[in-house]
Amino acid sequence: MAPNGAGVSLLSLPNLLQAVCGALGSAISITAFYPLETLRTRLQVDADLTPRSPIPLVIHIGRTEGVGSLYRGLPSLVLALCITNFVYFYTFHGLRAACDTRTAYKDFIFASISGVVTVLLSNPFWVVNIRLKLQGVAFKAKEKGESKERRFTSVVDCFLGIVEHEGWQGLWLGTSSSLMLISNPSIQYSCYEYLKRLQLGNTAIAGLVNGAVSKFVATMATYPLQVIQTQRRSGRLSTEKTPQLTKRSSFLSIVDHASTIIKRDGLAGLFRGLESKLLQTILTSALMFCIYEELANIVFSVAGVER
């Protein structure tokens, strides 16, 4: 809350501490549950992947592709998440600090603004992560003569490869769906802050429960868009019949993608991988906010700054 008579700047120590704690919490939590994140991506992109249930699929991939394949793309994801959450927490708490009163409506607006800023800055890192995570994967769908896939050796190599073959715009594939998906963190963070106000506390246990509940609500509300976003970033939704899909970055393109998925896989195609996504996202969010709240309490106490 803003001090009496004093202006609040986005450039402040409390905002920086919130951002660092959010980034660290997300990095630790995603590392703990990364195999489930890999399953979610694979299920969303490959309609023919079997088995479909999380645990049997983990065992299947581990046996056929090696345990290491479950952690493919982890460094790039940790980098993307740290950047995403640092920017998001910094912007969100900076906007909230400049406001004298806190309501669910204001939290939603601030979360939405933070989401737009975060998407525009971090989308290239997510595109790179998806490409690294999926490279070398043997998709079961028939792809005659399309196995000439470039092997990236690092995050930097992937960045350069995308720019070389797809242009700079390739790093912003899926931006339109990502901008629509700011509704996900907007719902999550406004719900999370609302639950915090109800429970009157910043404890680790409260963070665990509130993080799980808020993420469940946000995921269920926005999951079809997440499927479209993942397939756009992977570059695998475009076919010989619809090559223009990955080149269009607009609301109409998203509608085209949704229509293509429904025609190909039925309405269920928009909810492909939901089971593993819910398992992964709820566990990750719960652990992230648990770590975030505990870290924030410690860091703010040591720094002598009021939360």
Summary of the structure (lengths in Angstrom):
residues: 307
radius of gyration: 19.8
end to end distance: 9.1
largest distance: 68.1
contacts: 1000
relative contact order: 0.15
helix: 74%
strand: 0%
